[in-house]
Amino acid sequence: MVTTTKTIAELNSSPALLVILVIFTMDPLYLALSLFRRRRYDKCVEVCTGILDKQPLDQAAWCLKMRALTQKVYVDDLENEEVPELDFLDDNVLATAPRPGTSMKTAVVPPTGALSARPRTSTGRPMSGVARLGTHVRPESALDRARTARPLTGTASRTVRLGTAAMLAQKDGPFIQVSRLNLAKYADDPCLSKPLFEYLFFCDGDTRAAMELAVQATQRSRFDDWWWKVQLARCYSAMNLIREAEQQLRSAVKQHYNVETFVRLARVYSRVDQPLSAIDICKSGLEIFPKDVTIMTELGRLYEGLNDTNNSVKYHRNILIEDAINIEAVASLGMHHFYNNQPELALKYYRRALSIGAHSGELYNNLGLCCLFSQQFDFVLPYFQRALELATEASAKAEVWYNLSHVALAAGDVQLAVQCLNLCLSSDAAHAPAFNNLAVLYHKMGKSSLAKAYLNTAKSLEPELGEVQGNLEYLQKL
């Protein structure tokens, strides 16, 4: 390309044109690396695909494309781990009748205090307003695919040129045909084995192939690489092989101290219902990593599962000392003060969460309740109105309408309370507390037969609800 002196002078006087010229003359692999660092993964994949079309055996472009595809769907499974439902064939739990205070499933709720006042689900878990581990996972997410331990369907069966299935980027087929991979070959290369494992586990969702690669890479490293042992434990946990995961994590802790290893080992003991062992692991991790927020968060959750409020609040307060914008600690402390009849302090914590940027229907609902019980009536209805606007799920809207019925009762408007409860049932027809409260209101209005019908419906929906049984016994005595 011939460039005149005038053109060079114009480029020097126009930096934007110079940048454009540099971009168009940049090496494609360097451009792909620049796009990857700027998290423009789609464009990075396009550039890497163009390189692989010209040079199918370019390992650098192949590895970078794997990394970009993985980062597009990557989720932190340490914070989104979903515990599978247990069945009668599960032999991971050691004791069917554990001693008191040693199991989360048999943790006794104190008869008095904040824990006894907290509403609970039919399974006994407190409805805290905090999305805990094992309670929610987004369907069809990368973690959900990884937990199936099966490769994705729809792979193409076309023949592969040059005899290398892994190195070819096909436009109409999968990027990597896992069935044709020579995993032993890639296990010898530390530069390719780790990105390939993350691609298989997160992007392709093939847990078995990822586990096989991790086993061979661990053998190639002569069992001296702690990272591969942690990945093996991750695969074992996804396949519900808890004891094998425990063995790998124990070995990894002896070789290298890492926060993730301690937390995963504590989760393993939580899966086998040994919370005291999990607490010991977390405390030993705090001795090596003092004031680590991740380990203290795990300890706070464990103590809350054991209904030990004092220790749970202590660790959540320590978390706020180290990380002042930790949403979970702020919400947990606000919930604790609300159920301890301190709505003013709870309002302070929830407003702190709002100032951090946690805008959700649940948060505005809690703010409205705090303002109601702290007698700041000017802010009650605006907060609940905002909660209704942000509530996307039907169950969340039902809870907002249920709480609005309490606002109507506080204002003395019984008809408005009945209307709010009916709107709650229109969003969630299986809301047992709404049926119970409607029965109470209809009984006060002189409609005892209708009240009894509503109470029977509430009892059929949630037999564990104590208020329903008490109200039925009261009506039967009349």
Secondary structure as GFF3:
##gff-version 3
##sequence-region A 1 478
A	DSSP	alpha_helix	5	13	.	.	.	ID=ss1
A	DSSP	alpha_helix	15	24	.	.	.	ID=ss2
A	DSSP	alpha_helix	28	37	.	.	.	ID=ss3
A	DSSP	alpha_helix	41	54	.	.	.	ID=ss4
A	DSSP	alpha_helix	59	73	.	.	.	ID=ss5
A	DSSP	alpha_helix	114	117	.	.	.	ID=ss6
A	DSSP	alpha_helix	142	146	.	.	.	ID=ss7
A	DSSP	three_ten_helix	161	163	.	.	.	ID=ss8
A	DSSP	three_ten_helix	178	180	.	.	.	ID=ss9
A	DSSP	alpha_helix	183	187	.	.	.	ID=ss10
A	DSSP	alpha_helix	190	198	.	.	.	ID=ss11
A	DSSP	pi_helix	199	203	.	.	.	ID=ss12
A	DSSP	alpha_helix	207	220	.	.	.	ID=ss13
A	DSSP	alpha_helix	226	238	.	.	.	ID=ss14
A	DSSP	alpha_helix	242	255	.	.	.	ID=ss15
A	DSSP	alpha_helix	259	271	.	.	.	ID=ss16
A	DSSP	alpha_helix	275	288	.	.	.	ID=ss17
A	DSSP	alpha_helix	293	305	.	.	.	ID=ss18
A	DSSP	alpha_helix	309	322	.	.	.	ID=ss19
A	DSSP	alpha_helix	327	339	.	.	.	ID=ss20
A	DSSP	alpha_helix	343	356	.	.	.	ID=ss21
A	DSSP	alpha_helix	361	373	.	.	.	ID=ss22
A	DSSP	three_ten_helix	377	379	.	.	.	ID=ss23
A	DSSP	alpha_helix	380	390	.	.	.	ID=ss24
A	DSSP	alpha_helix	394	411	.	.	.	ID=ss25
A	DSSP	alpha_helix	414	427	.	.	.	ID=ss26
A	DSSP	alpha_helix	432	444	.	.	.	ID=ss27
A	DSSP	alpha_helix	448	461	.	.	.	ID=ss28
A	DSSP	alpha_helix	466	477	.	.	.	ID=ss29
###
